[in-house]
């Protein structure tokens, strides 16, 4: 079935409804933990978002820890480490939306990707140029693992022609084997390097023994996870969540529409057809206050972020400092159901400070769309409280005065007035099925 056979949209959703549906799907309408955060809370968040993107930048906190903080507030980071790297494992590393931590139950649905060539030609080339080395590396891991690349590469020269990687042939072979699923990450060491081992010593036996679905079935399962995590989305949003091939994504969407799991809808201001998950919830309000990582699934598809929030967002890590607009590691600030500000943050662990190189306010939308947008003073007070709470979670002593940006002065005033970390905000309790609220049968 092709996408053109999808029936005409049955319902219309406003932008405000779409925002609330999306935020509820991502877990921002869930009740805050009443006490200590435990494995049940982690499972709830993973069940909402489907995966956690990983990234090596550590100027604030590594990316995969932050989505849990945004939804749960301060939590013991070791909770995520245990779920990902200690038996019985709940998560494993693989390529989902870029490098990711994923539920082990998704391993069978990603085996079609393991059967394909790596997206980076240089990694795939190692198996053609040096198949003997690839076999030897796998044998080393099987016999002596878990191992880092450094532990087995002493005799292999390191290439120097690419400043960004400098991978040895052993490291390249390991990344090829990782892509293929023939080795997995047993853990990360203190230098953030993968420690590799064979799957039978990493994954539960039941996962390894699970049947391998056809590529079409697996890709449909991944679109199903994406649809549940997004709530309402266009096809490209659903495709991007697990970086699926366009044709496979379109076919999966059509199948899920036919099965009644996705409902075609129109969304105010969106030029493309949209799809509402049949079990999506629509809160009457969202009462959130959260800093959102640049690698959070709420904002990682930048065009979707603009459609939902009117918030143009670009990560500027790789932009020369003089050309950056907002800063190096900039986090949007979610207040209610709006992205109302953004702050460039840095954890200065030596000084014990959460530094704020820049803070910026988002202007209220014009006209009807701006109704309910919080006033700058409300934003400053809520953001100051959240920065204080974040500093406490990061085991820093204080938040430094903002250094730049058009919101630096109001935020500095609010920070001076806020001496205690903010209590977590109680999320909205009134939630109804989004399909019913939109008038969809």
C-alpha positions in Angstrom: 0.0 0.0 0.0 1.2 3.5 -0.8 0.6 6.7 1.1 -1.6 8.2 -1.5 -4.3 5.6 -0.6 -4.7 7.0 2.9 -8.2 8.4 3.3 -8.9 12.2 3.6 -8.3 13.7 7.0 -11.2 13.2 9.4 -10.4 15.8 12.1 -8.7 19.1 12.6 -6.4 19.9 15.5 -5.3 23.3 16.6 -1.7 24.1 17.2 -2.2 24.4 20.9 -3.9 20.9 21.0 -1.0 19.5 18.9 1.5 20.9 21.4 -0.3 19.4 24.4 -0.7 16.0 22.6 3.0 16.0 21.8 4.1 17.0 25.3 1.9 14.4 26.9 3.2 11.7 24.5 6.8 12.7 25.6 5.9 12.3 29.3 5.6 16.0 30.3 2.0 15.5 31.6 2.9 12.6 33.9 2.7 13.0 37.6 6.0 14.0 39.1 7.6 11.3 41.4 6.3 11.7 44.9 9.5 10.4 46.5 12.8 8.9 45.5 13.1 8.2 41.7 13.4 4.5 41.1 13.4 2.0 38.2 9.7 2.2 37.8 10.0 5.9 36.9 12.9 5.2 34.5 10.8 2.6 32.7 7.9 5.0 32.5 10.0 7.6 30.7 11.6 5.1 28.4 8.2 3.8 27.6 7.2 7.3 26.6 10.2 8.4 24.6 11.3 5.0 23.2 15.1 5.7 23.2 17.7 8.1 24.6 20.2 9.7 22.2 23.9 9.6 23.2 26.5 12.2 22.5 30.1 12.7 23.6 29.8 16.4 24.5 30.1 16.8 28.3 30.1 20.5 28.8 27.0 20.2 31.0 26.1 16.5 31.3 26.2 13.7 28.8 23.1 13.9 26.6 21.4 10.6 27.6 21.1 11.6 31.2 19.2 14.8 30.6 15.8 13.6 29.1 15.2 11.7 32.3 16.0 14.8 34.4 13.7 16.9 32.3 10.8 14.6 33.0 11.6 13.3 36.5 13.6 16.1 38.1 16.7 15.2 40.1 17.4 11.4 40.0 20.4 9.2 40.7 22.3 8.9 37.5 23.5 5.5 38.6 19.9 4.4 38.0 20.4 4.8 34.2 23.9 3.3 34.3 22.5 0.2 36.0 19.7 -0.2 33.5 22.1 0.1 30.6 25.2 -1.7 31.7 24.4 -4.2 34.5 22.5 -7.4 34.4 19.7 -7.8 34.0 20.0 -5.1 31.3 17.0 -3.1 30.3 18.8 -1.0 27.7 21.5 -1.5 25.1 23.6 0.7 22.9 22.9 0.8 19.2 22.2 3.1 16.3 18.5 4.2 16.8 18.3 8.0 16.3 22.0 8.3 15.9 23.9 6.5 18.8 21.3 5.6 21.3 20.3 3.7 24.4 17.3 1.5 23.5 15.1 -1.0 25.3 16.5 -4.5 24.8 13.1 -5.5 23.4 13.9 -3.5 20.3 16.9 -5.5 19.4 15.0 -7.8 17.0 13.5 -4.8 15.3 16.9 -3.4 14.5 18.5 -6.5 13.0 17.5 -5.4 9.5 19.9 -2.4 10.1 22.6 -4.7 11.3 22.4 -6.6 8.0 23.1 -3.5 5.9 26.4 -1.6 5.2 27.4 1.1 7.6 26.3 4.6 6.6 29.9 5.8 6.8 31.8 4.3 3.9 35.1 4.4 5.7 33.8 2.0 8.4 32.2 -0.4 5.8 35.5 -0.4 3.8 37.4 -2.1 6.6 35.7 -5.4 6.0 36.7 -5.3 2.3 40.2 -4.0 2.8 41.1 -6.0 5.9 38.7 -8.9 6.4 41.5 -10.8 8.3 41.8 -8.0 10.8 38.0 -7.9 11.3 38.0 -11.6 12.0 41.0 -11.3 14.4 39.4 -8.5 16.3 36.1 -10.4 16.8 38.1 -13.4 18.0 40.0 -11.2 20.5 36.7 -9.9 21.9 35.2 -13.3 22.0 38.2 -14.8 23.8 39.2 -11.9 26.1 36.3 -9.5 26.3 35.0 -7.1 27.5 37.7 -5.0 25.8 38.3 -1.4 24.7 39.9 -0.7 21.3 43.0 0.6 23.1 43.5 -2.8 24.8 43.9 -4.7 21.6 45.3 -2.0 19.2 48.9 -1.5 20.3 50.4 -3.1 17.2 48.1 -1.3 14.7 49.2 2.1 13.4 46.7 5.0 14.0 45.7 7.0 10.9 46.3 10.8 11.3 44.7 12.2 8.1 41.4 13.0 9.7 41.6 15.2 12.8 38.1 14.4 14.1 38.5 10.7 14.4 42.0 9.3 14.4 40.6 5.8 14.6 43.0 2.9 14.3 42.0 0.0 12.1 41.1 -1.9 15.2 38.7 0.8 16.3 37.2 0.9 12.8 36.8 -2.9 12.8 35.1 -2.8 16.2 32.7 -0.1 15.0 31.9 -2.2 11.9 31.3 -5.2 14.2 29.2 -3.0 16.5 27.0 -1.9 13.5 26.6 -5.5 12.5 25.5 -6.5 16.0 28.4 -8.9 16.3 29.8 -7.0 19.3 27.9 -4.7 21.7 28.8 -2.2 24.4 29.3 -3.9 27.7 29.8 -0.5 29.3 31.6 2.8 29.0 34.9 3.4 30.7 35.9 6.6 32.5 37.2 8.1 29.2 33.8 7.5 27.6 35.2 4.8 25.4 33.0 1.8 24.5 34.0 -1.4 26.2 33.1 -4.1 23.7 31.8 -7.7 24.2 29.9 -10.3 22.3 26.1 -10.2 22.4 25.7 -13.4 24.4 27.5 -11.8 27.3 25.6 -8.5 27.1 21.9 -9.2 26.2 19.5 -11.4 28.0 19.2 -14.9 26.4 15.5 -14.4 25.7 16.3 -11.3 23.5 19.0 -13.1 21.5 16.6 -16.1 21.0 13.7 -13.9 19.9 12.8 -14.4 16.2 14.0 -11.9 13.7 11.1 -10.0 12.0 11.1 -9.2 8.3 12.5 -5.7 7.6 8.9 -4.5 6.8 7.5 -5.8 10.1 10.5 -4.4 12.0 10.2 -1.0 10.4 6.5 -0.9 11.1 7.3 -1.7 14.8 9.7 1.2 14.9 7.2 3.6 13.3 4.7 2.4 15.9 7.1 3.3 18.7 7.8 6.7 17.1 4.1 7.4 16.7 3.4 6.6 20.4 6.3 8.8 21.4 5.3 11.8 19.2 1.5 11.7 19.7 0.8 13.6 16.5 3.3 13.9 13.6 3.9 14.1 9.9 5.4 11.2 8.1 8.9 12.7 8.1 8.8 13.1 11.9 7.9 9.4 12.2 10.7 8.5 9.8 13.3 10.6 11.5 12.8 9.1 15.0 14.7 5.9 14.0 16.2 7.3 10.8 14.3 4.9 8.6 14.4 4.8 4.8 11.7 7.0 3.2 9.9 4.3 1.3 9.9 2.0 4.3 8.5 4.7 6.5 5.7 5.7 4.1 4.7 2.0 3.7 4.6 1.5 7.5 2.5 4.6 8.0 0.0 3.5 5.4 -0.2 0.1 7.1 -0.8 1.6 10.6 -3.5 3.9 9.2 -5.2 0.9 7.6 -5.0 -0.9 11.0 -6.5 2.0 12.8 -3.4 2.7 14.9 -2.8 6.0 13.2 -5.6 8.5 12.4 -5.1 11.0 9.6 -5.7 14.5 10.8 -5.0 18.1 9.8 -3.1 20.4 12.2 -3.5 24.2 12.1 -0.6 25.7 10.3 0.9 22.5 9.1 1.3 22.1 5.4 1.7 18.3 5.4 -0.8 15.6 6.4 -0.5 14.6 10.0 -1.2 11.3 11.9 -2.6 11.1 15.4 -1.8 8.0 17.4 -5.1 6.3 18.3 -4.2 6.1 22.0 -2.7 9.6 22.3 -3.7 11.7 25.2 -4.7 15.4 25.2 -4.3 17.2 28.5 -6.4 20.3 29.0 -3.2 22.0 30.1 0.5 21.2 30.6 2.1 22.6 33.8 5.7 21.8 33.1 8.9 23.7 33.9 11.9 21.9 32.4 15.2 22.5 30.6 15.4 20.4 27.5 18.7 19.0 26.1 19.7 19.7 22.5 19.5 15.9 22.0 16.0 15.5 23.6 13.5 13.7 21.4 11.1 16.6 22.0 13.3 19.0 19.9 15.7 16.9 17.9 13.7 17.2 14.7 14.1 21.0 14.2 11.4 21.5 11.6 8.9 19.8 14.0 10.0 22.0 16.8 9.2 25.1 14.7 5.8 23.7 13.7 4.8 22.8 17.3 6.3 25.7 19.2 7.2 28.4 16.7 10.7 28.0 18.1 13.6 28.0 15.6 16.4 26.0 17.1 19.9 25.1 15.9 22.7 23.5 17.8 25.9 25.6 17.4 28.5 23.3 18.9 30.3 23.0 15.5 29.8 26.7 14.6 32.9 28.9 15.2 32.5 30.9 18.4 32.4 34.3 16.7 29.5 33.1 14.5 27.3 31.6 17.1 23.9 33.3 17.7 22.9 31.8 21.1 25.8 29.9 22.4 27.7 26.6 22.5 25.4 24.2 24.4 22.0 25.8 24.5 18.9 24.3 26.2 15.4 25.4 25.4 13.2 26.1 28.5 9.8 24.6 28.6 7.2 26.5 30.7 3.6 25.3 30.6 3.2 24.1 27.0 5.6 26.7 25.4 9.3 27.0 24.8 9.8 30.4 26.3 13.5 30.9 26.6 16.9 29.3 25.9 20.1 29.3 28.0 23.7 28.4 27.1 25.0 26.4 30.1 28.3 25.0 31.3 29.1 23.0 34.4 32.3 24.4 35.8 33.1 21.6 38.1 36.4 22.9 39.3 34.7 26.2 40.5 31.5 24.4 41.6 29.4 26.7 39.4 26.7 26.3 36.9 27.8 29.0 34.4 25.3 30.7 32.1 27.2 32.2 29.2 24.0 33.5 27.7 20.2 33.7 28.3 17.6 34.6 25.8 13.9 35.2 26.0 11.4 34.1 23.3 8.9 36.8 22.2 5.3 36.0 22.7 3.6 35.0 19.4 1.4 37.7 17.8 -2.4 37.7 18.0 -4.4 34.7 19.2 -1.4 32.4 19.3 0.2 34.5 22.0 -2.7 34.2 24.5 -1.5 32.4 27.6 2.2 33.0 26.9 3.9 33.7 30.2 5.2 37.2 31.0 9.0 37.7 31.1 8.9 38.1 34.9 7.2 34.7 35.3 9.7 33.1 32.9 12.7 34.6 34.8 11.4 33.3 38.1 10.7 29.8 36.8 14.0 29.6 34.9 16.0 30.7 37.9 14.3 28.1 40.1 15.0 25.4 37.5 18.7 26.5 37.1 19.1 26.2 40.9 17.5 22.8 40.9 19.8 21.7 38.0 22.9 23.0 39.8 22.0 20.9 42.8 21.5 17.8 40.7 24.9 18.4 39.1 26.4 18.7 42.6 27.4 22.3 41.9 27.4 24.9 44.7 25.6 27.8 42.9 24.4 29.3 39.6 26.7 32.1 38.3 25.3 35.3 37.0 24.3 35.2 33.3 27.1 36.7 31.2 25.2 37.7 28.0 22.0 37.5 26.0 18.9 39.7 26.0 17.5 37.9 29.1 20.6 38.0 31.2 19.6 41.0 33.4 16.0 39.8 34.3 17.4 36.3 35.0 20.2 37.6 37.2 17.6 39.5 39.3 15.5 36.4 39.6 18.6 34.3 40.6 19.5 36.7 43.3 16.0 36.5 44.7 16.0 32.7 44.6 18.2 31.0 47.2 16.4 27.7 47.5 16.2 25.0 44.7 12.7 24.9 43.2 10.3 22.2 44.1 9.3 20.2 41.1 6.1 21.4 39.4 3.0 19.2 39.6 2.1 18.1 36.0 -1.4 18.3 34.7 -3.7 15.7 35.9 -6.6 16.2 33.6 -5.9 14.1 30.5 -8.3 12.8 28.0 -7.8 10.7 24.8 -6.6 13.1 22.1 -8.6 11.3 19.4 -11.8 11.9 21.4 -11.0 15.5 22.1 -10.3 16.0 18.4 -13.6 14.5 17.4 -12.1 11.4 15.9 -14.3 8.2 16.4 
